């Protein structure tokens, strides 16, 4: 039984994941979910009996509780979300395909059970810290970063890939996995557009119009990419080795920019670091929300979780609070009812 469930997680599920997602999901499931099933449920029965007959809503909650209770490295409520998201992916992509269970399917997304998991943990005397959101980068920091981007070596393949990816995140807030999966054919130089497949919608594509400076960057980058002669991949962004880019692509650049920003401006970055990929994405999303873009459209465009969008909405609410009277009156004056009564 142990070999079967570990194989299910590492091979059947793991083979479907990017390297980043593998490292994010598989250890949690292999080291905590598998032992939970073996310890609490699999008393000499087969996996199909477990997942078709035994596993239910209570099992989801208790498996998350098991993860928190047995993992000494977690202290925040975000750990509940992380586990439930990993478990949801395992069931959606593998288990329910092998062992159909409509009742479990109707419970998705499992992350909706996070509050119940937290409540259950409290009955055991376990109180987790509130989630700490990574902050967005601010306008002054972005302006400083843009100058640093323009100073990157235009003849260096890695530097140009970093330059483009950072700009894509600052403008469109894209999930890095989405950027990493782009193909060379997704970029159309003649039309100055980048094709982007809709999140979770088959055969539907967004066509992103690119600013001219980014078009110039793409032209130079593709020239360098062609000179590298990658023969075994059609991925748009790759390492110099030809392997797919990962989330650490811009880590060195962002760290250097943060240090330079603190040194040159005298402004120390306190608390959580905004010079991260998440910080760039949130900067883009905040600007989208300020422009009135619908949250569901933002999720489809970026490929990011709803929680990230909610964090950005809170930042926008802080900004809006400063001009709330003017904002509310302006919007109300634009309604049909106000017009009729005027």
Secondary structure, DSSP 8 states (H G I E B T S, - for coil): -HHHHHHIIIIIIGGGS-HHHHHHHHHHIIIIIHHHHHHHT-SS--HHHIIIII--HHHHHHHHHHHHHH-TT--BTHHHHHHHHHHHHHIIIIIHHHS--HHHHTT-SGGGGHHHHHHHHHHTT---B---------HHHHHHHHHHHHTS-TT-HHHHHHHHHHHHHHHH---HHHHHT-BGGGEETTTTEEEEE-TT-TT-EEEEE--HHHHHHHHHHHHHHHHHT--S--BSSB-TTS-B--TTTTHHHHHHHHHHHHHHH-----SS-S-SHHHHHHHHHHHHHHTT--HHHHHHHH---HHHHHHHHHHHHHHHHHTHHHHHHHHHHTSHHHHHH-
